[in-house]
């Protein structure tokens, strides 16, 4: 009977961390219900706010309405507020939410059909309830009490999410932690309005800022004030928090198309706008704007760039000083100065460009046509063109020299002294190393902010909420400083660990893990020690006192193992060595519950007493392999000092054979040494042999290294797992193959080799990759095989037989298949295969046994192969080709087989082909051509002539012809000595736009070249277009 009492069943359903004591850090984690890591991170930051805890602990049960917790509060207030804000009447909203509790969308659909005029209850006041339980603060107060004093590694948040009205589906969907922070603070603030802590949230988190715009003509100032519970800080375009906050509060000048329309001046004017902080809360929550919607890709994206934040920051400079008018005027004047400087630089740039233009004109003044190449070309003044081209080249040379000299001077590199140059290069290299080291150190160093001594607005970093993942999914955890401020901790759901302070810098940037929310605290605030109210203190103390026996009971339960004792008299030994139960003994196993931490010797004594045996028994683990009837006698529990767990008895229900170690039911018995191992199916694939099915037995903890040892003994594979390739093959309705990556893991538990319909493919790893592996080939081509016709003339009655083989198999594999197809006495001990081109038309003998059939040219269904003893004279240097002959529009032959020697020249091949068709008289001006397309495919010859083989002295082998390749012999006007005539056309300037001018210029140029001259370059000149490059061509600018 394995049924546990109800209380034990409930105990085992709880997370294991509930039965572990508090972590060494002294803090408690929170259970992740499914996707509530974002909530856990936020709750831990709220818990580490001592004044928030103190205020909640100070509320009485009467204030929170604890006595009304069991009563139905009706629809949640936030749902009522949301629907009434859309214009629906409150009475209808309450009815809709009562019909569809917690489902706003369904309630809204019902409201669209609701007619308030027909509702007799419409307009009636809601009856006053006796009282209301404020569930959120009640749940938070209890959770904070547990986090403060409960002796557990983690606690549950189910009570809290129930107070939110979340369903099981809600805890399975992750949301944004910033959004939850706003919703939770708002819900908590509303829940406390009837208590003495009604201003708690505002006093801790609420601040205000003012946005002002000042007209620079009349001085009118418009102002808009807003309150905030958190601030969103831009990340794009800034590198740190200080600059980000400064950007939020900067003075911005509105001018040009962005001018401000002043209501006093009744026109658009220049204006200055600024947002300044009027009040700042003790706890400042900052959300970094890392997520945005990309309008180009139409997807949400996450900004992962570096964004530093300091441990302390002075926010005094961001506060509103009250003298906005003066500051705005000063900002406007400063802007005008900057604007004037920018305009001045622009004027200087244009003046410099004009100066350069005049300089160019001055330099060109001594040149023909003032340096205007276009004018010289139009005038057909060849002498002027030559001078201008020479001047242009000289100018370009000087510019290049000046640039090189400037670069050398900027880098401090001498231009003449070689030894000094080398030293300078070495110094530059060392300097670069130093810069890299500084940059690395800078990235590992925490950011330091400038804090004004004596400032009353210094904020210290208290928590960092971190997002790990993409814009669509991820995980949250939080870095929070301890209450004494001496140690930083990582709160990651149920785990709380200490971390160095420098770890904070790692969250400045990262590929997918970055700081997302920062919580700062005004220095000098929050110095309170939260004390639990007496009733909660008593409740937690009672829970801790009950935890000790519960923890002991839990440890006992998880270590309890049920042993089913089988006497050897219950079995008989089958022929395969398995133990089969005698039919009359099927229900005679004896159950013994023991602790797996019990020593084996003590267990033997317990069994001896229980079964009243005369001496200590031998205990052997019994195994029942999957898919096999019968039990196996596994290893003995020999070492009496070891515990059951360390001896291998770890399953909750284990079958143990109780025997004398010598005989089973009076008959001698020796267990198989492989017993106790997992058995699964595998196939050993070889490139030159048929697949070999294997039945592998491996120990429970077997990994790929141990599997290599098993395969080495079984099939002779290398005793090195890196030289073996493994594939999982699923042979079901939807076949699938997947390469297994070799790593140190449990082969049986983690790879799926024991799954139904799965077979392990094994082969020697030759570096061919998964796609080119023998296993993958057999798996993918098992239904697409090549049918070959085998001719064996040693068999008189039936010399023809057909075999099937995968298309990418080898010749050795074909020979192996032939040996298995014919009787042993009908196949010579050593034989070779000849390609038969047709009846009584023997082709070449195939030599490369490891060669792929496709490479050998055996690709067509029904290809005939002749079996010949190796004692016969082999012409292994022969190949079979197919030839076609055309002359003009006449085709004399199409894909005719021919056997040739590899040393035959192309000229001899051409003669042999023409003579075979009695066409020797047309040999002149005939050439051999390759065939278009892949000659290894079945469509050889179908695409016509390809490239011509011009060197007829090349051999067939040198020309790259292969077995089953094809060639064309056809007429040609090209020379057969490898040379060719080229028609050379020299094109002149486009200005020579008449035929007469073009021909005259070409004849003149040809005459000049034939006379040994270089020719007049002006005949080939096309004037280059002058391009004004931005910034004068300076890439750095």
N, C-alpha and C positions, 0 to 999 in steps of 0.2 A: 504494500500500500504506500504510494508515493505522494498522497494528497497531504499538503501542508495545512496547518491551522490557518484560518483567515488572517490572523494578525501576523503570522510569518510570511504569508503571501504578500501582504501589503508592505511588509518590511523590505522584502527583496525587490519590490517595484520602485522603491526610492533610489535616487542617485547614490552611488557609492561615496561621493564627497560629503553626504550628510552624516556619515558615520566616521569620518576622519576629523581629528581635532583641528582647531584653528591653525593656519599656516604660521611658519616661523616669523613672518612679518607682523603678526598680530592682527591682521585684517581678514575679513571674510569675503568670499566671492559670491556671485549670483548665478543661479542655474539659467542656462539658455534653453527656453521652452521650444524653440525651433529656429526662429530668426529674430530673436529679441536682443541680440548683442548691442544694437544701437541704444535700446532702452537701458540695458545694464550699465553701459558706459555713462550715460547721463545720470542715472540714479546714484551711482557711486560718487559723482562730483557733487550732487546735492547732499548726500550723506556727509561728505567731508566739509560741509559748510556748517560750522558749529552753531551759529546763531539761528539758522533755520531749524536745526535739530532741537535746540533749546526751546524755541517758540512752540514747536509741535508737541514736545514733551510737556510743556506747560499748560496745554489745553485739557480741560476736564472732559470726561465722558459725556456729561450733560451738554456741554457746548457743541460737541461733535455729533450728538444724537445717537450714541452707541446703542441705547435701549431700543431704537427703532430699526436696527439693522435687519431684523427678520421680516419687517413689513415691506410690502410692495410699494416702491416710491413712484411707480408709474413710469412714463417715458423719461429718458435722460434729458436734463435741462438743456444740454448743448445741442441735442437734436431739435428740441422745441424752438430754441433761439434761431437755429439755422433756417428752419422752415418758415417761421413767422417773419424773419428778415426778408423773405422772398415775397411777402404780401399775403400769405395765407392766414385766415383767422385762427386765433389761438385755440378756440374750442374744436375746430375741425382738425387742427394739427394734432391735438391730444388724442382725438378719436382715431386718426390715421395711424399714429405711432402705437396706439394700443392694439390696433388690428395687425400692424406689421412692426413688432418691437425690434428696434435696432436696425431696421432696413429703410433708410431714408428714401431710396429710389422708389421702392414699392409704395411707401407712404405718399410720395409726391404724385404717383400715377393715380392713386385713390383720390387725392385732393383735387385733381383736375376734373373729376366727375362729381365732386361734392358741391351741393347747393345749400349755402348757409340759410337762405330764406325758407327752405323747407325743413330745417332742423329745429325741432322744438327746444333743444338745449342751447341754441345759438344765442349769444348775448348774456347768458346766465353767468354769474360769477362762480368761479371754481370754489367748491367747499374747502374751508380751511382745514388742513390736516392737523392731527395732534402733534406731529413733529416730523423731522426729516433727518435721516442719517447721512452725514457728509462722508461718503465712502472713500474718496481719494485721500483726504488727510488722515482718516482712520487707518487705512491700509499703509500709507507712508510712515505713520508714527510707529506702527507695529514692526514694519520692515526695518526701520532705523534702529529700533530697540534690539532686534535680532542681530543686525550687523554690528551693534556696539558690544553686546555681551554674550551672544549665543556661542557655545563651544562647538562649532562646526566649521568645516572647510568652506562650505557654501550653503546658501539658503534659497528657498523657492520664492519666485515672484508671482505665483499663480493668484494669490490673494490680491495683489496690486492690479494685475491685468483684469481680474474680475471686477474690480472697482471702476475700471475704465469702461466696462461693458464690452470688452473684447471677447470675441468667440474664438474657437480653436483655429479657424481660418485666419483670423486677424493676427495671431501670434506666429503664423507661418509665412507672413509677408513682411519683408523688410522695408522700412521707411527711412526718411531722412532725419538724422538726429537733431538738426537745427529746427526743422518743422515740429518735431516732438517737443523740443524745449519750449517753444512758444505756446503750443497747445497745453502742455502740462502746467506751466506757470500760470496761464490764464485760468485753467480749471481749478487750480489750487487757490488762486486769488478769489475766484467767485465762491468757492466752498467756505472760505474763512470770513466772509462778510458779516456773519451773525456772531462771530466770536471776538474775543479781545485782541486776536492777532489779525484783524481785518486789514491792517496796513502792512503786514509782514512782507509780502512780495514787493510792494512798491518801495518800502524802505531799504530792501536789499538790492533790487535789480533795476528800479526805474530811474531813468535820467531824462534830460530834455536837451533839445538843441534848437537853434533859431537860424533860419535862412533869410538873409537880408539882401536887398538890391538897392543900390544908390544911384540916382541919376546924376551924371557928371555935369549937367548944365544948370539945373535948378536946385540940386541937393536933396530932392525928395527921396525918402527911404521907405520902402515897403518891407514888411516883416511877416514871416509865417513861423509859428512855434509848433513843435511836435515833441511828443514823448516817445521814448524807446525803452525796451527791455533788453535789447541786444543791438549791436551794430554789425553791418556787413562791410567787410574790408576788401577792396579790389586787390587781386593778385597779379593780373596781367599788367605788364608794363612797369612794375615795381619789384624791388628785390627783398624788401623787409617790411616789418610792421610799422616802424617809425615813419618811413616814407609813405606807406599806404594811408596811415591816419592823417599825415600832413596833406596828402592829396584830397582827402575828404573835406578838409577845412581850409583849403587854399583860397586866395582871392583871385577871382577870374574876371577878366575884362571882356565885356560883351561889346563887340564893334563890328563894323562892316555888315555883312549879311545877317549877323547874329545880334544886331543892335536891339536894345530894350525899348518897348513902347511905353513912354512915361505918361501916366494919366494926368499929371499936372501940366506938362509941356504939350500934351496932345500930339506927340510925334515920336519917331524913333530916334533914340539918342545913344551915345556911349554910356555904359553903366558898369558898375563893379558889383559882383555877386560873391557871397561867401556864406558858408555854413559854419557856425561856431557852437561849441558845447556850452550850454548855460549851466547845467548841473550834471554831476557824474555820480552814479550810485557806488556804494561800497564794493559791490561785485560787478565787474564789467565783463560781459560775455561778448566775445568777438567771433564772428563766423567768417572764415576765409572763403571768398567767392571762387572756388575751384571748379565749379560746374557751370557750363553754359550750353546754349543750343546753337549748333553750327548751322547757319542757314544754307550753306553750300552743300554740305553732306546730309542736311536735314536729320541730324542725330545729336544726342547729348554727348558732350565730351568733357573730359576731366583735365584740368591744368595741373601738370606734375612738376612744373619748374621750381627752382629753388626759391624759397620764401622764408627768410630768417625772422626769428622773434626773440627778444631779450628776456632774461629772467626778471628784470625790473625795468620799468618805463616811467618816465616823467610826462604826465599828460597836462601839466600846467600850461604849456604854450598853446594848447588847443582850446582853452577856456575862453569864453567871451569876456573881454575886459570892459565892455560897456561903452567903449569909444570907437564904435564902428565907423562913424563919419570920418574921423581923423585917419584911421587905418586905411579906409577905402581910398581917401584922397592920396595918401602916401603910396598905396599900391598902384593907383592910376598913374601918378607921376613917375613912379619907377617903371611902369609898363611903357609909358611914352618914351622914356630914355632908352629902354631896351629896343623899342620899336624904331626909334630914330637910328640907333646903332645898326640894327638889321638893315634899314633902308640905306644907311651910309655904306655898309659893306656891299650891298647890291649895286649901288652907284659906282663904287670903286671897282667892282668886278667888271661892270660894263665898260668903265674907262680903260681898264687893263686890256680888255678884249679889243677895244678901239686902238689902243697903243700898239698892240701886237699886229693888228691889221695894217696900220700905217707903216710899221717896221717891215712887214712883208712887202708892202708896196715899194718902200725905199730900197730893199734888197733886190727887188725885181726890176728896178728902174734901169739898171745897166744891162739888163737882158733883152734879147729881141722880143718885140711885142709886149714889153713890160712884164714878161714872165707868163703871158697868157698862152698856154699850149693850144687851146681851142682855136685861137686866132691864127696861130702858125699853121695848124692843120688845114684850116679853111683856105689859107693862102697857098697851101701846098709848098711851103718853104721848108724843104728838107734840111737844109743847113741849120735853120733856126730850131727845128724840132730836135736835132741832135744836141745842140747847145743846151736847150731847156731840159732835156732828159739827163744830161750830164750834171747840170746844176742841181736838179732834184735829187739825184743819187748822193751827191756831195752833202747836200743839206741833211738828208736822212742819216748819213754816216755821222755827222757832227752831233745830231740830236741823240743818237744811240750812245756815243762816247760821253756826252754830257750827263745822260741819265746814269750810266755806269759809275762815273766819277762821283756824282751826287749820292748814289746809294752807298758807295764805299766810304765816303766822308761821314755819312749819317751813321754807319755802323762802326766807325772808327777803325776801319781796315786799311792798312797801307796798301798802295797800289803798285809799288815797285819791289820792296824788300820781301822776298819769298819766305825767308825764315820768320820775319816779323808777322807776315800774313798767317802762317801756320799757328804761331803763338796766339794771335788774335782770335783765330777760329776756335782754338782750344778753350780760350777764355770765354768766348761767347757760348760754347757748349756747356761749360761749367755754370755759367750764369743762368742758362736755360734750365739746368737741373735744379739750381737753387730756387728759381721761380716756380717750378713744378712742385717742389717740396713745400714752399710757402703756401701754394694754392691748396695742396692736400691738407696741410695743417689748418688752413683757414676754414676748409669745409668741415673739419672735425671739431673745430672750436666753437663754443657757444657765442652767440652774438652779444656784444656789450653795448648798452645804450648809455647815452650821456644823461646823467641824473643831476639836477641842480641841487646843490647842498642846501638844506633847510626848506626844500619844497614840501608843501603839504599835499601834493598831488602825485605822489609816487605810488605806483601799483606794482605788486609782486605777482609773478606767475604762480598759479596754484594748480592748474590742470590743463592737460592737452588731450582733446578727443581726436583720435586718429582714424582715418578711413583707409582701408586696405582693399584695393580692387579697382574696378572700372566705374564708368558713369552709370552703369545699369545694375551692377551687383557688387557685393563685397562683404567686408567684415569690419566691425568697429571694436576698438579697445581704447583704454584711456591710461595716460600717465598722470598720476596725481601725487602731490607732495604729502608726506605724512603730517599729522596734526602738529607735531613739534617743529616742522619745517626742516628737519635734518636729513630725511631720506626720501628719494623718489621711488614710487611703486608703479608696477604695470598691472592694471586691473583688466584681465582678459577673461570675461565670464566667470567661471568657477575658480580660476587660477589667479592668485595674487602673489607676485614676485617682486623682490627688490631689484632696482636697476641703478647704475651710476648716473649722476646728473648729466654727464656728457652725452648720454644716449639721446637726450632731447634734440641734439643737433642732427641726429640721423633722420628726424622727421621734417627737416627743412625741405627736403626734396627726396624723390625716389621714383623708381619706375612705376610702382603702383601703390605705395604706402606713404601717406603724407598727413601732416597735421591739418585738421579741418576746423576745429573749434578751440579757441583759447579762452581760459577763464582767469582773469586777473583780480586781485583783491587789494583794496586801498590799504596801504601800510598803516599799522596801528589799530586796525579794526578786527573784530571777530575773535578777540581774546577772551572767550568764555569756555567753560567746561560743561558740556551738556550732561545733565543728570537725569536718569530715568525716573519717572514717577513711581511711587511706591508699588502700585498695583502691577505695572509692567515689569518692574524689577523683580517682583515676587514671581510673576509668570515666567520670566526667562530663567530665574534660578530653579524653578520647578522643572522646566524643560531640560536644563543642564543635568539636574539630579537624575531624571528619568533616562537621560541619554546614556549613562554608564551601563546599565543592564541591557539597553537596546543595542548599544554598540557591541557588547559581548555576545549577545544573541545573534547579531548580524554576522560577526566574524565566525561564529560557530556554524551558521547556516551556509555561508559561502565556502566553508572548508569541509562541510559534510559530504561524504561520498558513500554511496550505497554499493556494497560488494555483494554479488550474487555468487554464492559458493556452490561449485559443482563437484561432487565426488567422482572419482574416476570410474566407479561402478555404473555410472549413468551412461557411459559411452562405449562405442566400439570403433575400432580403427578401420577406415575405408582404404581402398587400394591406393588412392591418391594421397594418403597421409592425413586426410581430414578426419576429425572426430564427429561421428554422427550419433545423435541421441537415440537411445533405445526407446521404442515407442511407449513402453510402460513407465518410463522415468521422466517424461516430458515436464512435469510440474514439480519435480523434487528439488529444484534449486532453493537454497536457504539464503535469505537476505540478512545482511549484517551492516548496520550503519556505523561508520567510524569516521574519525577526524583524519583528513589526509595528512595532517602533521604528525600522526602517530608513527613511531618507529615500527619497522617491519617485524622485528622480533616480538614486540608487544602484540601485534596483530596475530602472529602465529600462535601465541599463547592463548589469546582470546578464542581463536578458532579451535584450538585443541580442547579447551574447556567446553566450548559450545557443542562440538561434535563428539566429545568424550573419546578422543583418540589417545592411544597409548604413548605415542611419541610426537614430537613436533613435525607438522606436515611440510611438504614442499609446495610452495604457492607459485603458480604460473599464470600469467595474464592470458586470457583466451580472447581470440579475435574472430570477428565474423566479416570477411571481405565482402564488399558490395558485389551483388550479382552472383554469388556463389553459395550453394547450400552447404551447411556444415560449419564447424568451428575449427580454428587452428590453435594449437598449443604454442603460445608465445614464450617470451623469455621468463626465466625464473626470477623471483624476488629473493636474491641470494644474500645481500648485505643487510643483516639484521639491524645495523645502527642507522641506516638511512630511513627517512620517512617514506610513507607511501607516495607522496607527491614527487619526491626526488627519485623514487624508484620507477616512475612512469605511470603510476595510477593517479590520473588527474580527472578522468571523466566522472560525471555524477553517478553513472551506473556502469560498473565494470564487472565483467564475468571473470571469476577466478577458479582455476582448476586446483582442487585439493587432492594431492596424490603423493606417492612415495618417490617419484623421480625416476622410476625404473620400468613400471608396467602400467598399462591401462586395462582395467577389468581383468587382471591376471595375465595379460599378454604383454611381452616385452615391447617397449616403445621408445624410440629415439626421435625427438622433435626435429623437424627440418630447420636448418640454420637460417633460412630465409623467412621463417614464420615470424609474424609480427609486423610485416611490411605491407604497405599499400600496393595493390595490384591494379594496373591500368593498361590499356591497349596502346600500342605504338606501331609505327611502320618505319623500317629502315630503308631509305632510298639511296640508290647508287646510280652513277651515271652510265655504267656499263653492265648492269645486272637488273633483274626485275625486283620490284619492291618486296621487302621481306617483313612479314608481320611479326611483331614481338609482343610478348606478354611480360611486362616489367614489374618487378617487385622492389619497392624502395622503402626505407625506414620512414616513420612519420615526419621527422624533421629534415627530410632530404632536401638539399638545394642542388643547384646545377653542378657544383663542383663534385658532390657525391654521386650525382647521376652519371657524370663522365666516368667515374671509377666503375660503376655498374656496367656501362656500355663497353668499356675497355675489356672487361672480362667476358662479356656476352657476345659481342660482334667484332672486337678488335679495333674499335675506334680509338683515337688518341686519348690518353688520360689527362686531357686538358680541355676544360669546358669552353675556352675561347676558340678552339678549333672545331667546334661542333655547332651546327645551326639547328634551331628548333622552331617548329610551326605548330600552332593549334589548328586543327581542321574539324569543322562542324559539318557533318554529313546529312543534316536534316533537310526539311522542305526548302529552306533558304540557305544553301551552302555558303560557308564563309571560311576564309583562311587568314591567319594572322601570325606574324613572326613574334616569337617570344624573346624579349630582351633578357639577357643573362644578368642576374643580380643575386646577391646573397639573400634569398628569401625562401620561405617554405614552399616547395614545389607543389605539393598536394593541396595545401590550404589556399595559396594565393594565385594559382595559375589556371585553375579550372580543368586540369587533366582528368579529374574524376567525374566531370559532368557527363550527363547522358548524351550520347551521340557524338562525343568529342574524341578525337584520336590525335596522338602526338606524332608529328612527322619529324624524323631525325635524319641528318645527313652530314657529311663532311663539309666543313666551312672552307671553301676555296676563294672567298672574297668576292663571289659573284653577286651578292646582294639577294634580297628576298625575291624580287621579280624574276631574276635569272636562275633561281634555285631549282634543283631537281624536284623537290617537294611541290613547289608552286606549279611547275610544268605538269606533273602528273595530276595535280588537283584540278587545274584549269582545262587540261586537254583530255581528261578521262573519257569525255563523250565525243571527242573530235580526233579520232585516231587515223593513222595511215594504214591502208591495206596493201600488203606486199605479196606478190606471187613468187613462191620459192620452188625452183626446179632442182630436183635431186635425181640424176640419171642412174645412181646406184640402185634406186628402187625401181624395179621393172613394172610392177602392177600399177601403182599410183605415184608417179614421180612428182606430181604437182600438189602442193599444199599452200594454203593461205594463212598468213599470220597478221595480227594487228599490233601496231606499235605507235607510241606517241611520236608526233612529227618532229620534235626536237631531240629524239633519242639518238644514240650513237650506233655505229656499226657493230661494236662489241655487244651492245644490247640485242641487236638483231641476231647475232650468232648464238647468244645465250638462248633466245627464244626458239631458234631453229633446233638446237640440241634437245629442247623440251618437247618440240612438236614431232620430230621423227624418232623412231626407235634408235637406241644407242648403237646397235650393230649396223644401222644404215647410214651413219654419219662418220666420215673419216675422223681420226683423232685430231688431225690438223687440217683445216680446210680454209679456203678463201672464197670470196663472193665476186662473181663477174656480172657486170651490167649487161643485160640482154636488150638490144635495140629493136629486136623483132624476131620472128621465127627464123632460126638458123643465122642470126646476125649478132654474133658475140661482140660485146663492147669491151670497155676497159675493166681491169680488175681494181677493186677498191682497196687501197693500201692503209689509209689512216683509220685504225679501229676506234680511236677516241674522237674522231671527227663527227660533227653534227650532221645528221642526214640532210638537212637543208643545204649545208655548205657542200656536201658531196653531190648535190643535185638530185637526190631522191626525194621528190616532192609530189609526184603525181600518183594518184590512186591506181593500183594495179601494176606498179612498176615490177618488172620481172628480174629476179636475181638467180644466177646459176651457182650451185654448190660445186666447187672443184677441189680435189685434194691438193695440198700444198706441194706435193712431190712433183706435180707437173711444172713445166717451165712457166714462170710467172713474168708477165710484162707489166710490172707494177709502176713503170714510168709512163703508162699510157693514160689518156683520157678520152672520153666520148664527147663529141660536140655535134651540134646541129648546124647545117649550113643552108643558105638560100642564095640563088644566083639570079641576077637581073642584068639586062643590058638594054638601055633606053627604056621603052615602055614594055619590053618583053620580060616575062618571068620564066626562067628555065627550070628552077627547082625551089622547093619550099620546105624548110625544116627537115632535111635529109640527114640521118645519123651517119657519123664517120668516126673511126677510131684513129687517133694520131699519137705519136710519141711526143713527149714534152720537149725534146731537143730539136724537133722539126722547126725549120725557119718559116716565117710567114710567106716567103716566096715559094718554098716547097709546098706549103699547105695550099696556096692558091693553085699551083700546078696540079696537085693531087685532087683538089675539088673539081677543077675544070676537066681533067682527064676522066674522072668518074662519070661525068655527063657527056663525054666525047665533045668537049668544047675547047680543045687545045688551040685551035686556030684563032680564037678570039682573045688570046692571053694578053696581047698588047692593050695598054690603056685600061686594064682591069685591075682593081685594087681590092684589098680585104678591109672590111669595115666591122666595127663593133656593132652590137645590136642595141637599139634604144631600150630603156627600161632595165629592170633587174633580170639578168639572164638566169637567175636561180629559181624564178617563179614559173608557174605552169604556162604563163602567157608568153614564153620566149618567142622571139621572132615576130610577134604581133605588132610591134611598133615601128618596124622599118629600120633603115640604116642609121647608125650613129656615127661616132667619130672614126675617121679613116686612120688605118695603121700605115703610116708613110714609110717607116723603115722596115723593108722586107727582109733584112738580115737578122732581125730580132727573132729569138726562139718563141715558140708557143708559150713556154713558161714565163719568159721575160715580158711577153705582151699581156700577161695576166689572164689568159684564157683558163677556165676551170672546167671540171667535169660537168656535163650537161649544159655548158655554156653554148652560145650560138653566135655565128658570124654571118656576114653578107659579103658576097663577091659581086662587085658591080663596076660598071664603067665610070671613068673619071677623067677630067681634064687637068687634074693636078699632077705635079711631078712626083715621081716615086722615090726620088733620092733624098727626100726630107726637106728640100728647099721649096720656096714659093715666091711668086711675084707679088709685090705690093704696089698699089697705085697711091702715090703721095700727092696730096693737094695742099697747096700753100695759099691761105686766105689773107687778103690785104685789108686795108682800112675801109670801113663801111662808107666813107665819103666817096670812094670810087664807084659811083652808083650807075655807071653806064657799062655796057658790055665791052666797048672799045677801050675805055679807061682801065677796066679790070684786066683785060687781056694784055694790054700794053705794060701795065705794072708787073704782071706775072712774068712776062717774057724778059723784062729788064732784070728782075730778081733772079730768074733762072740763069741768065747770062752772067750776072755778077758771081753767082755761086759756082758755075762751070769754069769761070776764069780763075777760081781759087780764092776769091774774096769772101768777106763775111756777108756781103749783101747790105743794102741800105735798110737800116732798122726802121726808118720812118715809114717804109711801105707797110709795116705790120703794126704800126702804133695805133692804139685806141686811147684817147685821152682819159685819164682817171678822174672821176668826179671828186671834187674837193668836199670833204666832210668836216664840219665844225663839231668836235667832240665836246661833251659836257665837262666842265671843270678842267678844260684844257687837256683832256686825256689823262688826268691824274686819277688813277684807280683808287688810291687811298682816300682822296676827297670824296 
